[in-house]
Amino acid sequence: MKENRGERISEDGILQLFKREKRPLSTEDVRRVLDIQKSEKQQIKRVLKELVKAGRLVRIRENRFGIPTEMNLEIGTLWCTRSGNGFVIPDKEGHKDVFVPARHIKNAMHGDKVVVRVEHTERRLREGRIVKVTQRRSKNVIGFLRRRKELMFLVPEDERLSSHFLVSSYGKDEKLEDGALVAARITRFPEEGGDPECAIVKTFKGLNDVKSISQFIVYKHNLPGRFRKQTDAEAKATAGVPPEDRLDLRATRHVTIDGEFAKDFDDAVFVEKIRQRFILYVSIADASHYVRPSTSMDEEAYARGTSVYFPGTVIPMLPKELSNGICSLNPHEERLALTARLEYDSSGNLLETSFHKSIIKSAKRLTYGKVEDALVKKEEAAREELKDLLPELERMGELAAMLKQRRGGAGGLDFDLPEPEVVLDMEGGVKDILRSERLFSQNIIEEFMIAANEAVAIFIEGRKVPSIYRIHEPPDREKLHDFQKLLQTLSVEYRKDSRGQLPLQAILRSVQNKDYEFLINRILLRSMKQAKYSALNKGHFGLALTSYTHFTSPIRRYPDLICHRVLKSILEGGATPYPEQELERMATHLSERERMAMEAERELEDRVRVLFMKEKIGEEFEGVISHITSYGFFVELFDVFVEGIVLLSSLYDDYYAFQEDKFRLVGRRTRKIYRIGDHVKVRIAMADVETNRLHFALTGSRFKSPSA
């Protein structure tokens, strides 16, 4: 049967044509081969443009197109290092990163979407050169001004950007000083034959508080500002609707348990026990009911990809009318939800699952601290305040403990890594930076969310409906080999399992409450690959699960919105909402947005720590050596959750050699050794927020060895 014209001009139809022809084709070539009238040439151009955007074709010389893999080409995102080299992270699922030496990066910039030619592979490392920039990702650049005679240049603060930008416009501020820290809009990129240019849009008088640092991060990472007018209008026009064909759970005692300052409540939970069976209800805000495909709200939510959280504030994925209002599971208010109903036996074995469009009314907004006080610390005041909910909370704790134990027994990794908790004063200044204590109440919600995410993934996969998964691939052998050498250096005992693999969960358990527990956890985490989104389910190594997705946070993560739409299409018996190829494209974009958000949040935390230590210059602290490099060693302080560096150049008593394989520095004359895990005393020597540098000076030799 002959294909109809619509099928031939579709993305799949034209891609099949390229595969049959086995050569690069121009738009005119495609038209002639398909025997299509000239009047339809514009439609072919549109389809070719979409195929290029999706990375399924690449535009080459003389306005021709070709299949990337046939030309040894990869399409991906360029991530540069401070050394000037870079890596291209391919869009294509399962393809390894391509290393690009500095000399072959040409005019590409960190974060750009590029085409890279793979020139050779050695020891599983692919190396190539950038042949084309397809999309500039950065709109802004942050840096320091430098005057050169009559010209002014901006030197990027981010060392991963090698180009210096000629300042073409000063805006309203004409009193710009040499060395000033500014934000600028890129007006001309570093194309061949011309210097890159920029126009200054903001001058930073100094990064002296959390607010100014937050503004700095927003400009540097090109984070979104206000929502578009149309998006705001749609959000304000959103109204509640009477529930139709929904499971009525308003009489159940669902509760939300979140941090003290949370305002967007994605999830509410409830546990009942019937004849030695636990029934867990995980009810998630039905944001997809209000955020419809192809609306301005949906388009902007997808572009943002995720909410970004700063101390005391958030850059939301959805307007506050939804994120804090009609979608948020606020107490005592009726809300539409999607509910996962999971039934377990008395040992925590999952027996039955079902999923429902529902309506709930949260009985109470609880905090982790309050639940911890009542359940774990058994404080009378907290138990009295929560006495009406205590039976439900105790059932939650009992079920969560069983789920956690079963997951650990299956090989799931349970990292015990404290997060920095920035304590602000009344004026918004930094009062303290603490190591956040990991609470059992947090484990309750974590286990319930993992259980719901896994159950939804298994349900969708079983129906063979295309969806988006949260995958985490196993670490590379080389990374685990380095981790094994570190364990030997720290004299941590371990035995490989019957498959010759490191028993990672057993190792984490063995170092609990040891001096180097935090180091082992963090270094193992750094050895892991980064979890990401994919249309192809590859399982989740860290959780030891064969199927996993993100379902539980649709207010702040777009992948969860996708999951909700797919799940509802199955429940309603409707058409598949997303073709698999579109999901692949979306997964790549959303993984990149997540990476951007994490990088921005991490950098803000780092600079806030430096700001906090600025007033402590000259003070002495004790800490542990957390990382060794060829130019010095990093020290994590005990009293304050802060890490800084002791530069090799500040050690005047000897010349030190870096022994990378033993994670240590050794004095050539004195044979003095500094190694990971050593306890040292340091003085705060420099704290520069603008350059994000925190330098320590050693005040005493090592006073405790990890193997002592």
MIGUKOL-997997 format. One record per residue (C-alpha): residue in one letter; x, y, z. Coordinates in steps of 0.25 Angstrom, whole numbers, plus 5000, padded with zeros to 4 digits. Layout:
BEGIN
aXYZ ...
END
This chain:
BEGIN
m500050005000 k500650144996 e500850245007 n499950365007 r500550505005 g500350545020 e501150425024 r502350455014 i502450595019 s502450555034 e503650555043 d503750395042 g503450395027 i504550495024 l505550425033 q505250295026 l505550355013 f506950405018 k507250255023 r506850205009 e507650305001 k508850285009 r509450425006 p509250565011 l508050635004 s507650775002 t506150825003 e506050824988 d506650684988 v505550634998 r504450704990 r504950634977 v505050494983 l503650504989 d503150564976 i502450674984 q501950804978 k502850934980 s501750994987 e501950894999 k503450925000 q503151015012 q502550895019 i503750815017 k504650925022 r503850935035 v503950785037 l505450785034 k505550895044 e504850815055 l505750695052 v507050775053 k506450835066 a506250695071 g507650655068 r507150545058 l507750625046 v508850725045 r509050835036 i510350835028 r511050915017 e510250965005 n508950955013 r508950805013 f508450715024 g509050585028 i508850475039 p509850505050 t510350365053 e510650345038 m511650455039 n512250425052 l511550545058 e510850555071 i509850665076 g509950705090 t510250815101 l511650865103 w512150865118 c513450935119 t514550925130 r515351025137 s516550965129 g515951015116 n515550875111 g514150825110 f513150705109 v511950695100 i510850625107 p510050555095 d508550575094 k508550425089 e508150335100 g509350235103 h510450305096 k511650335104 d512250485106 v513150535096 f514450605101 v514850735094 p516250795096 a516250945097 r516850965083 h515650895077 i514550965084 k514651085074 n513551195077 a512651105085 m512351145100 h512051065112 g510551025112 d510351035097 k509650935088 v510750885078 v511050785068 v512350705070 r513150615061 v513650495068 e515050475063 h515650355070 t515350265082 e516450225092 r516150135104 r514650165103 l514950315103 r514350385091 e515050505086 g514550605076 r514450755071 i513350855071 v512850875057 k511650955059 v510851035070 t509351005068 q508851085079 r509451185089 r508951155103 s509451275110 k508851415109 n509651485120 v511051485125 i511551525139 g512951585140 f513951685144 l514251815136 r515651835131 r516051965124 r517051965112 k517352105107 e515952155102 l515352015102 m514651945113 f514551795114 l513751695122 v514651575128 p513651465131 e513551425146 d513351285142 e514651225138 r513951125128 l513651245119 s515051275112 s514551395103 h514751545108 f513551625104 l513651765098 v512751855105 s511851925094 s510851995103 y510952045117 g509452075119 k509152185128 d510352165137 e511552235131 k512352235144 l512852095143 e514152065150 d515251975146 g515051845154 a513551865156 l512651735156 v511551745146 a510451675139 a510351685124 r509451645112 i510251575101 t510051655088 r511051585080 f511551445082 p513051395079 e512851365064 e514051355056 g514551485050 g514051575062 d514151605077 p512951565085 e512251685091 c511251715102 a510451825108 i510451855123 v509051835130 k509451835145 t510651875153 f510751805167 k511251895178 g511751775185 l511151635189 n510951675203 d509651595206 v508751475202 k507851565193 s509051625185 i509651485184 s508351435179 q508251545168 f509651505164 i509251365162 v508051395154 y508751475144 k509951375143 h509151255141 n508051325132 l506951285142 p505551335138 g504951455144 r503551495144 f502451405137 r501951455124 k500651545124 q499851435117 t500351335127 d499951425139 a498651445133 e498351295131 a498751275145 k497851375151 a496751325143 t496951185148 a495751145157 g495351015164 v494350925158 p493350825164 p493950685165 e493450595155 d493650445155 r494750455166 l494950365178 d494550445190 l495550445201 r495150565208 a494850485220 t496150425222 r497250485231 h498250525220 v499350615225 t500550685219 i501950675225 d502950785220 g504050875224 e503650995233 f503751095222 a503051015211 k501851085204 d501650995192 f501050855197 d501150755186 d500850625194 a499950585206 v499950445212 f499050355220 v499250215226 e498150125231 k498349985236 i497249875234 r497449735238 q498949735239 r499049805226 f499549945224 i498850035213 l499650155209 y499050265201 v500050365194 s499150475189 i499850575179 a499350715175 d498650695162 a499450815155 s499150755141 h497650785143 y497950935143 v499250935134 r498750895120 p499650855109 s499950975099 t499551085108 s500451195112 m500551135126 d500951005121 e501951055111 e502651145122 a502651025132 y503350935122 a504351045118 r504751065133 g504650915135 t504750925151 s504651025162 v505951075168 y506051095183 f506951195190 p507051225205 g505651295208 t505151305194 v504851225181 i504751245166 p503551155164 m503251075152 l501751115153 p501151245157 k500851265172 e499351255169 l499551115166 s500851075173 n500351135187 g498851145184 i497951055176 c498950935174 s499550935187 l498950835197 n498750945208 p498050895221 h496550895222 e496350925207 e495750835197 r496750805186 l496850715173 a497850605174 l498450475168 t498550375178 a499350245179 r498750145188 l499750035192 e499449915201 y500449845209 d500549725218 s501049725232 s502449705227 g502449815217 n502249735204 l501449805194 l500149735191 e499249825182 t499349955176 s498250045170 f498250195165 h497150295165 k496750435161 s496250485175 i495850595184 i496450615197 k496450715209 s497750715217 a497450705232 k498750775236 r500050845231 l501150775239 t502650805240 y503750705240 g504250765253 k502850745260 v502650605255 e504050575260 d503850625274 a502550545275 l502950415269 v504450405272 k504750495284 k503450465290 e503350615295 e502050625303 a501650765298 a501750715283 r501050585286 e499950665293 e499850755281 l499750645271 k498950545280 d497850535270 l498750495259 l499750405267 p499150275263 e499250305249 l500650365250 e501150245258 r500650155247 m501350235237 g502650215244 e502450065246 l502150055231 a503350145226 a504350075235 m503949935228 l504049995214 k505350055217 q505949925222 r505449855210 r506049955201 g507349945208 g507349795207 a507149805192 g508349885191 g507850025191 l508850125195 d508550215207 f509450335207 d509550405220 l509950545215 p509550665223 e509050785215 p509550925219 e508451005226 v508551155225 v507951225237 l507551365233 d507351485243 m506251575243 e506851665233 g507151555223 g508651545227 v509351405230 k509251375245 d509851235244 i510151115235 l509750985241 r509850835237 s508450795235 e508050675244 r507450565236 l506150535243 f505350405243 s504150485240 q504850525227 n505050375224 i503550345225 i503250445214 e504450395206 e504050255207 f502550275203 m502950365191 i503950255186 a502850155188 a501850235180 n502850275169 e503250125167 a501850075167 v501350185156 a502650145148 i502249995148 f500850025145 i501150115133 e502150025128 g501249905129 r500249975120 k501349995109 v501050145109 p502150235105 s502550325117 i503750385124 y504650315134 r505650355145 i506850265142 h508150255149 e509250165142 p510250085150 p511650155152 d512850135143 r513850035148 e514950135148 k514150225158 l513950105167 h515350065166 d515750205171 f514750195182 q515350055186 k516750115187 l516150225196 l515550115205 q516950055206 t517550185209 l516550205221 s516750065226 v515250035223 e515049885223 y514149825212 r514049695204 k513549685190 d512249605188 s512149475180 r512149555167 g513349635170 q512649765173 l512849855184 p511649845194 l511349995194 q510249995204 a510949905214 i512149995213 l511250115216 r510650045228 s512050005233 v512550155234 q511350205241 n511750295253 k513150285249 d514050415247 y514050395232 e512650355230 f512350485223 l513550475214 i513250335210 n511750375207 r512150495199 i513250435191 l512450305188 l511350405183 r512350475174 s512650345168 m511250315164 k510650365151 q509650475151 a508250425151 k507450485139 y506150475131 s505950375120 a504850325111 l505550185112 n505450115125 k506850075130 g506550055144 h507050135156 f508450085162 g508450165174 l507050125179 a507249975174 l505949985166 t505649935152 s504650045149 y504550185155 t503950315151 h503650455157 f502150465160 t502050535174 s502450675171 p501650735159 i501650875165 r503150885164 r503650785154 y503150775140 p503450625138 d502450595149 l501350675140 i501750585129 c501550465137 h500150515142 r499650535128 v500150395124 l499550325136 k498250405134 s498150365120 i498250215124 l497150235135 e496250305126 g496450205114 g496950325105 a498050335094 t499550335098 p499850485101 y501250475096 p502050405085 e503350335089 q504150425081 e503550555087 l503850495101 e505350475097 r505450615093 m504750665106 a505550575115 t506850635110 h506350775112 l505850745126 s507050685130 e507850805126 r506950895133 e507050815146 r508550815144 m508550965143 a507650985155 m508550895164 e509750975159 a509151105163 e508651055176 r510050995179 e510751125175 l509851215184 e510151125196 d511651135193 r511651285192 v510751295205 r511751215213 v512851305208 l512051425212 f511751365226 m513251345228 k513651485223 e513451535237 k514251425243 i515551455236 g516751425246 e515951325254 e516351185256 f515551055254 e515750905254 g515350825242 v515650705233 i516350695220 s515250655210 h515950665197 i517350665192 t517850735179 s519150765172 y519050915177 g518550885191 f517550825200 f516150855204 v515750855219 e514350835224 l514150905237 f513450845249 d512750955256 v512251025243 f511750945231 v512751015222 e513950965213 g515151045209 i516551015203 v517951015208 l518751055196 l520050985194 s520751115192 s520451155207 l521251035212 y522551095214 d523250975222 d523550885210 y523250855196 y522050755195 a521850655184 f520450615180 q520250455181 e518850445174 d518750295175 k518950305190 f518050435192 r519150505199 l520250615199 v521650575204 g522750675208 r524050645200 r524950685212 t524150665224 r523350545219 k522150605226 i520850555220 y519450615218 r518450515214 i516850515213 g516250495226 d517350565234 h516950665245 v517550795244 k517550935250 v517351055241 r517151205241 i516251285232 a517251355223 m516351405211 a514851415209 d514451475195 v513051465191 e513151525178 t514251425173 n513551315182 r514951285189 l515051235203 h516551215207 f517051155220 a518451165226 l518951045234 t519251075248 g519750945253 s520150805247 r519150685246 f518650655260 k517850525256 s518050425245 p516850345240 s517550215242 a518050255256 
END
